[in-house]
Amino acid sequence: MKQIQCKSFNIEEDVVGRITFRKKLFNRSKEIWVSKDASSPIFGYAATITTNENIVSNGKPYCVVNSIEGFNEGDVVVINKRGEIVFVYEVKSNHNAIMATERCNHRCIMCPQPPILQEKDKTPFNLKLISLFDKSTQEIGITGGEPTLIGDNLFILINHIKKELPKTAISILSNGVKFADKEYAMKLAKCRHHDLQIDIPLFSDIAEEHNRIVGAKTFYKTVQGLYNLALFHQRIGLRIVVHKQTYRRLPQLADYIYHNFPFVAQVAFMQMETTGLAKENLDKLWIDPYDYNMELREAVLLLADRGIKPYIYNAQLCVLPDDIRCYAQQSISDWKDIYISECDGCMLRGQCAGFFESNRNIHSTHIKKVENISSDISC
């Protein structure tokens, strides 16, 4: 999540609020007032953010920043006593998500965010966040960790989104294991959300290979979870992180998906984010994306030809073969998406996913600016 450093004052517990530049008469308690030259905090707001270091606080919570240009009306932030302003929702972003839990029952070898063992229940905090989100939000992700580890609280979150943001789509990123319990899958269906998709990782068509990558013997539970979700007519996506241990069997995995899970709405092939456990295991995982183009192309076209929608996430267009560029998406969250110097002047820059910040120095050696577009890259 995007963070801004500040000097915080009179803040002992985290302050959560929605950014506003307007002076309001009513309902201020959920708002954080932002003013470049505030002389003092205004009574009733959760806190004040300003660039004025000579502000008279009167004991009210406030923080001083170098600039207010990074804030937008409607953003939701958390201010802590360590002097960090954490953006938990950005009104202009298409990649907003709720962290249901940081716990997980897998330990994937390439996980960018290693799980923790214990934590305070995040559900009350997340319910508060949802009530602060802009009503026109197009999509909210529910992620982790593993979201199903919060049990029935997952359905409380879904129903709260349904109530507070009735037009907003929901995307849940889950390993699918809990949905092997048919009763749990049924509870998700009973939420009757109008636009919900569950995205589940599948890393091999061989059980032992999948289990080794996720660090748990759960392949068949994930498979059963997929069938249970399909039984209750839930929309499902599959995700495949491509690295040294998965790329060789991409065509076989695509064929396995077609024959065993023809009901899935989409399959996403994802370039790896080199942080967290992926960085620790880089020597076992890293392969130049250019070097698995043949396997990736075969898998993508196999699914496309058979009527299953393929996507390519986190990939650079200049590295991909021309005939599968149209399946690439701008999928990297805004706050960690960058371009490098080789991208300067590239005609595809506005359509390309770019790079994870963590991949600034770990990326394909075949990155180059595209000066002429030889064909239409839309599907």
C-alpha positions in Angstrom: 0.0 0.0 0.0 1.2 3.5 -0.7 2.6 5.3 2.3 3.6 8.9 3.0 5.9 9.8 5.8 4.8 12.6 8.2 5.4 14.1 11.6 2.5 13.1 13.7 1.3 14.8 16.9 -1.3 13.9 19.5 -1.9 10.5 17.9 -1.6 7.5 20.3 -3.9 5.1 18.5 -4.3 4.7 14.7 -6.6 7.3 13.2 -8.7 6.1 10.2 -10.6 8.5 8.0 -11.6 9.7 4.6 -9.6 12.5 3.0 -11.5 15.8 2.4 -10.3 19.3 1.4 -13.7 20.8 2.3 -14.8 22.3 5.5 -18.0 20.5 6.6 -20.6 21.4 9.2 -21.8 17.8 9.8 -20.5 14.2 9.9 -16.9 15.3 10.4 -15.8 12.4 12.6 -15.1 10.1 9.7 -13.2 12.7 7.8 -9.5 13.8 7.8 -9.2 17.4 6.8 -6.3 18.3 4.4 -5.2 21.9 4.1 -1.9 23.2 2.9 -1.7 26.1 5.4 -4.0 25.1 8.3 -3.3 27.3 11.3 -5.0 24.9 13.6 -7.1 21.7 13.5 -10.8 22.2 13.1 -13.0 20.6 15.8 -14.8 17.4 14.9 -12.5 16.0 12.2 -10.7 12.7 13.0 -7.4 14.5 12.3 -5.8 17.3 10.2 -3.0 16.9 7.6 -1.1 20.1 6.6 2.2 21.4 5.4 2.2 24.1 8.1 4.8 23.2 10.7 3.7 26.2 12.9 0.1 24.8 13.4 -1.4 25.4 16.8 -2.8 22.0 17.8 -4.9 22.6 20.9 -4.3 19.0 21.7 -6.0 17.7 18.6 -4.5 15.0 16.3 -2.6 16.3 13.3 0.4 15.6 11.1 2.7 17.6 9.0 3.7 16.5 5.5 6.0 18.0 2.9 3.3 18.2 0.2 -0.4 17.4 0.0 -0.3 16.6 -3.8 -0.5 12.9 -3.1 -4.0 13.1 -1.6 -7.3 13.0 -3.3 -10.8 13.8 -2.1 -12.3 10.4 -1.0 -9.0 8.5 -0.3 -9.1 6.6 2.9 -5.9 6.6 5.1 -4.6 5.4 8.4 -2.3 7.7 10.4 -0.2 6.1 13.1 2.0 7.5 15.9 5.1 6.4 14.0 4.5 9.1 11.5 3.1 7.0 8.6 0.1 7.8 6.5 -1.0 4.5 4.9 -3.4 4.7 2.0 -5.9 1.8 2.5 -8.2 3.0 -0.3 -7.4 5.3 -3.3 -10.4 6.8 -5.1 -8.6 6.9 -8.4 -7.2 3.4 -8.3 -8.7 0.3 -9.9 -6.8 -2.0 -7.5 -8.3 -1.4 -4.1 -8.4 -4.4 -1.8 -9.2 -5.4 1.8 -6.7 -7.5 3.7 -8.9 -10.1 5.4 -6.0 -11.7 7.2 -2.3 -12.1 7.0 -2.5 -15.7 8.1 -2.3 -18.5 5.5 -2.5 -22.3 5.4 -0.1 -22.4 2.5 3.5 -21.3 2.3 4.0 -20.8 -1.4 7.6 -20.8 -2.5 7.2 -17.5 -4.5 4.7 -15.7 -2.1 5.4 -12.0 -2.2 3.9 -11.5 1.3 4.9 -14.3 3.7 2.1 -15.2 6.2 2.2 -14.6 9.9 1.0 -17.0 12.6 -1.1 -14.8 14.8 -2.9 -11.5 14.5 -5.8 -9.4 15.9 -9.1 -10.0 14.1 -9.2 -7.5 11.2 -12.9 -7.8 10.5 -14.1 -4.8 12.7 -11.5 -2.6 11.1 -12.4 -3.8 7.6 -16.1 -3.2 8.2 -15.3 0.4 9.1 -13.2 0.8 6.0 -15.9 -0.5 3.7 -18.3 2.2 5.1 -15.8 4.9 4.1 -15.3 3.8 0.5 -16.7 5.8 -2.4 -20.1 4.5 -3.5 -19.0 4.5 -7.1 -16.1 2.1 -6.5 -16.1 -0.4 -9.4 -14.4 -3.3 -7.7 -13.0 -4.4 -4.3 -10.6 -7.2 -3.8 -10.7 -9.4 -0.7 -7.2 -10.9 -0.2 -4.7 -12.1 2.4 -3.1 -14.3 3.5 -5.9 -16.7 3.0 -9.3 -15.0 3.4 -11.3 -18.1 4.2 -9.3 -18.5 7.4 -11.6 -15.8 8.9 -14.4 -18.3 8.6 -17.9 -16.9 8.4 -16.6 -13.4 8.8 -15.8 -13.6 5.1 -19.5 -13.6 4.4 -20.1 -10.7 6.8 -17.6 -8.7 4.8 -19.3 -9.7 1.5 -22.7 -8.8 2.8 -21.5 -5.5 4.2 -20.0 -4.6 0.8 -23.3 -5.6 -0.8 -25.1 -3.2 1.6 -22.7 -0.2 1.5 -21.5 -0.6 -2.1 -24.4 -2.2 -4.0 -22.9 -1.6 -7.5 -19.3 -2.7 -6.6 -17.9 -6.0 -7.9 -15.9 -8.3 -5.6 -12.9 -10.3 -6.4 -11.7 -12.9 -3.8 -8.2 -14.3 -4.0 -8.2 -17.7 -2.2 -6.4 -21.0 -2.4 -9.7 -22.7 -2.6 -9.0 -25.3 0.1 -11.8 -24.3 2.5 -14.3 -24.6 -0.3 -13.7 -28.4 -0.3 -16.2 -28.1 2.5 -19.5 -28.1 0.6 -21.4 -26.3 3.4 -18.8 -23.4 3.3 -19.2 -23.2 -0.5 -22.9 -23.1 -0.1 -22.7 -20.2 2.4 -20.8 -18.2 -0.2 -23.5 -18.9 -2.8 -26.1 -17.8 -0.2 -24.6 -14.3 -0.2 -26.1 -13.9 -3.7 -23.8 -11.2 -4.7 -24.5 -10.0 -8.2 -20.8 -9.7 -9.4 -18.4 -11.8 -7.4 -15.5 -13.9 -8.7 -13.2 -16.2 -6.8 -9.6 -16.5 -8.2 -7.8 -19.6 -7.2 -4.1 -20.5 -7.9 -3.3 -23.8 -9.6 0.4 -24.4 -10.3 0.6 -27.9 -11.9 -1.5 -30.7 -13.4 0.6 -33.0 -11.2 -0.5 -33.1 -7.5 3.0 -33.5 -6.1 4.3 -30.6 -8.0 1.5 -28.3 -6.9 1.8 -29.4 -3.3 5.6 -28.8 -3.3 5.1 -25.3 -4.6 2.4 -24.3 -2.1 4.1 -26.1 0.8 1.0 -28.2 1.7 -0.6 -31.4 0.6 -3.8 -29.7 -0.6 -4.0 -30.3 -4.4 -7.1 -32.5 -4.2 -8.8 -30.2 -1.7 -8.3 -27.3 -4.1 -9.7 -29.4 -6.9 -12.7 -30.4 -4.8 -13.2 -26.7 -3.9 -13.4 -25.8 -7.5 -16.0 -28.4 -8.2 -18.1 -27.3 -5.1 -18.0 -23.7 -6.2 -19.0 -24.7 -9.7 -21.9 -26.8 -8.2 -23.3 -23.6 -6.6 -22.8 -21.6 -9.8 -20.0 -19.3 -8.5 -17.8 -17.5 -11.0 -14.2 -18.9 -10.8 -10.9 -17.7 -12.2 -7.6 -19.7 -12.1 -4.2 -18.1 -11.6 -0.8 -19.6 -12.5 2.4 -17.9 -11.4 5.0 -18.6 -14.1 8.6 -19.3 -12.9 11.4 -21.9 -13.3 9.3 -24.6 -11.6 6.1 -24.1 -13.5 6.8 -23.0 -17.0 7.7 -26.3 -18.6 4.3 -27.9 -18.2 2.2 -24.8 -19.0 0.7 -26.4 -22.1 -0.1 -29.6 -20.2 -1.6 -27.6 -17.4 -3.8 -25.7 -19.9 -5.0 -28.9 -21.4 -5.7 -30.3 -17.9 -7.8 -27.2 -17.1 -9.8 -27.5 -20.3 -10.6 -31.1 -19.7 -11.3 -30.9 -15.9 -12.5 -27.3 -15.3 -14.3 -26.1 -18.5 -16.6 -24.0 -16.3 -13.9 -21.5 -15.2 -14.5 -17.9 -16.4 -10.8 -17.2 -17.1 -7.2 -18.3 -16.6 -4.5 -15.8 -15.8 -0.8 -16.5 -16.4 1.2 -14.3 -14.0 4.7 -13.0 -14.2 6.4 -13.4 -10.7 6.8 -10.5 -8.2 10.3 -10.8 -6.9 9.8 -9.9 -3.2 9.1 -11.8 0.0 9.7 -15.6 -0.3 10.2 -15.2 -4.1 13.3 -13.1 -3.4 14.6 -15.6 -0.8 14.2 -18.4 -3.3 15.2 -16.5 -6.4 17.9 -19.0 -7.5 15.2 -21.7 -7.6 12.6 -19.6 -9.3 13.9 -16.9 -11.6 13.8 -17.4 -15.4 13.9 -14.7 -17.9 10.2 -14.4 -19.1 11.5 -14.3 -22.7 12.8 -17.9 -22.2 9.3 -19.3 -21.5 7.5 -17.6 -24.4 7.1 -20.8 -26.3 5.4 -22.6 -23.5 3.3 -19.6 -22.5 2.2 -19.0 -26.1 1.1 -22.6 -26.5 -0.8 -22.6 -23.3 -2.6 -19.3 -23.9 -3.6 -20.1 -27.5 -4.7 -23.6 -26.5 -7.2 -22.1 -24.0 -8.3 -19.3 -26.3 -8.9 -21.8 -29.2 -11.1 -23.9 -26.9 -13.2 -21.0 -25.6 -11.6 -20.4 -22.2 -10.6 -16.8 -21.7 -6.8 -16.5 -21.1 -5.1 -13.4 -19.6 -1.4 -12.6 -19.1 -0.7 -10.5 -16.0 2.3 -8.4 -15.0 4.1 -9.0 -18.3 5.9 -6.5 -20.6 4.5 -6.3 -24.1 7.9 -6.0 -25.8 8.9 -9.4 -24.4 5.7 -11.2 -25.5 5.2 -12.8 -28.9 3.0 -10.5 -31.1 0.1 -13.0 -31.3 -0.5 -13.2 -27.6 0.1 -9.5 -26.7 -3.6 -9.0 -26.9 -4.1 -11.1 -23.8 -1.9 -9.0 -21.6 -3.5 -6.8 -18.9 -2.4 -3.7 -16.9 -2.6 -5.7 -13.7 0.0 -4.3 -11.4 -1.3 -2.2 -8.5 -0.8 1.5 -9.1 1.3 2.1 -6.0 4.0 -0.4 -7.0 3.9 -0.1 -10.8 7.0 1.4 -12.5 8.6 1.8 -15.9 12.4 1.6 -16.4 14.6 3.7 -18.6 14.4 1.2 -21.5 10.7 2.1 -21.7 11.3 5.7 -22.5 9.8 6.6 -25.9 8.0 3.2 -26.3 4.8 3.4 -28.3 3.2 0.7 -26.1 4.0 2.3 -22.8 0.4 3.3 -22.1 -0.9 -0.2 -22.7 1.9 -2.2 -21.1 1.7 -3.5 -17.5 5.2 -2.1 -16.7 7.1 -3.7 -13.7 6.7 -4.3 -10.1 8.9 -1.9 -8.1 10.6 -5.0 -6.6 11.5 -6.1 -10.2 13.3 -2.9 -11.0 16.7 -4.7 -11.2 15.3 -8.2 -11.8 13.6 -8.4 -15.2 14.0 -9.7 -18.7 17.1 -8.8 -20.6 15.0 -8.4 -23.7 13.2 -5.2 -22.6 13.3 -2.6 -25.4 11.2 0.3 -26.6 8.8 -0.5 -29.4 9.1 2.2 -32.0 6.6 0.8 -34.6 3.5 -1.1 -34.0 3.3 -3.9 -36.6 -0.2 -5.1 -35.7 -3.3 -4.4 -33.6 -2.8 -5.7 -30.0 -6.5 -5.8 -29.1 -8.2 -9.2 -29.1 
